[in-house]
Each structure stands twice: as structure tokens, then as C-alpha cells.
């Protein structure tokens, strides 16, 4: 099966220091930085955000903001010096979490409505509304969202950032090939993940979107597969890199690679050492059909 990145409302390396309109500190700017929420002040009540609640806020410098607490949130904002004006039209996913994490989402949407003043002091940022509600943030210690991914490949491409790796599921399930990518600093992150196929010789890949004409194809396949490739209906195949997962998952390997201009009628195909086809995916159906 195939999928494109969909969580583009929300989502972390270094903390993504970047230039911005707020403050005089040349090392850290408002725009393009991953800001971790450390405290909220709503209705006069201050609440510390625990370290294990990895809530992040970012600004893209092109009129947009995004955040991730329990849900992925986003909306419009105009930045003029130290003054931020939010359009109040927050878009959000609809997931349920622990009460404290849900309160983080509520605090973000409460403050990001109307006019907000920003105060930057080194790695610390305070965003305060005219009614006294505030968010206290600090530069996050890494740009990539996942704290649990074991990375296999990461880097920059066309001005954006990506990371590919694997994670273990609950109760030892997995491994799951995982991808996270963004088109530029300050933009929300997208995600994709793929677990082991039911047949270890038949690829079941996912596609991590990266720009209008590029996908990162990823998945998990049996360890005895010698070669795996993306094969379009016309033109040359793209060899996908294979990654040994070590003693924790000796029966599996991960694979991944960038594919330019993916097309309908493409397949991911696995081969043995003699070049004999072992199995192929279903038609990947790129480009993805429009919804509706």
C-alpha cells in the first residue's frame, strides 16, 4: 500500500536556530525555530509543562504557525516586530490525550487568538496576550520530532530536513520503518511509518512526501532479500538502500530512498541474490488521487 504525509497542520540535530523579527539576539530568532513549551499561564494560573510532554510551537515566517501538543494545530499569524497578530482560525486534529496534555492544546489556542507580544531572551521566548495569558517557551534540544526513532539516515534536501529510521512497537512488535520530513525550518513536520509485511518477500511500502515531485519510499522487508528497487512503468528503476537492523531484528531489514516524479503503475520489487524476483508491492498509485 502507499500513503503520503498527511499531518501537515503540526511538528525537531540542533533546535533550529534561525533569523526572525523578534529581539536583538543574533543566535536565535522567532521564525524557523522549534520552540518547546515549558510553562503556561492561563487565567492567572501557572502550570509547568513536564519534560515528557514534548509540546512544540513554530513559525514559518510566511504567515503561518503550527504546534504539536496532544493534537497538531496551525493557523495564520502576522508578525510585525515584537507584535504577533493571530487570525484566531485554528485548525486542529481531534485526538484525545491525558488531561494535562489536552490543557496544553487549550492554552495554545487561548493565547494564539488576537494580539500577542513576544519577548526573546537568549534561548527563552515569552508570548503574552493582552489579557495576561502567557506561553513560556525554550529552544528545543533537537529539530526532529521523534524521541524514540533509531536513525538510519538523515539530512537536508531542497532546503528541507528529513530523517529515516525505525522504531519498536509496543510489546516488542515491529520493527516499524519511520520517516519525518519538513519542507523548510519553521514548517510543520510530516510523518509516515510502515511495519513488517505479512509476507517477508512482498514489499508493503509507504511514501513520505517531500516536495511536489519527490517521495521517500520506505518499508521493512525480510533479511534474506538481496536487492529492492522502485520500478516505474517506464524508465530506469531506483535502487532503494537496505539497512541491517542488527541483533534486535535479525529476520528483518529496513529500506528507503528518494524517488523523483513517482507515477501511477509503479511497484517496489524484492529480488534474491541471483536476481530472481521474490515479490512485489501492489500498484503504488502515484500521484495520490485527489480527495472527494
Buried (B, 14 or more C-beta within 10 A) or exposed (E): BBBBBEBBBBBBEEBBBBBBBBBEEEEBBBBBBBBBBBBBBBEEEEEEBEEEBBBBBBBBBEEBBBBBBBBBBBBBBEBEEBEBEBBEEBEBBEEEBEEBBBBBBBBBBBBBBEEBBBBBEEBBBBBBBEEEBBBBBBBBEBBBBBEEBBEBBBEEBEEBBBBBBBBBEEEEEBBBBBBBBBBBBBBBBBBBBBBBBEEBBBBBBBBBBBBEEBBBBBBBBBBEBEBBBBBBEEEEBBEBBBBEBEEEBEEBBBBBBBBEEBBEEBBBBBBEEEEEEBBBBEEBBBBBEEEE
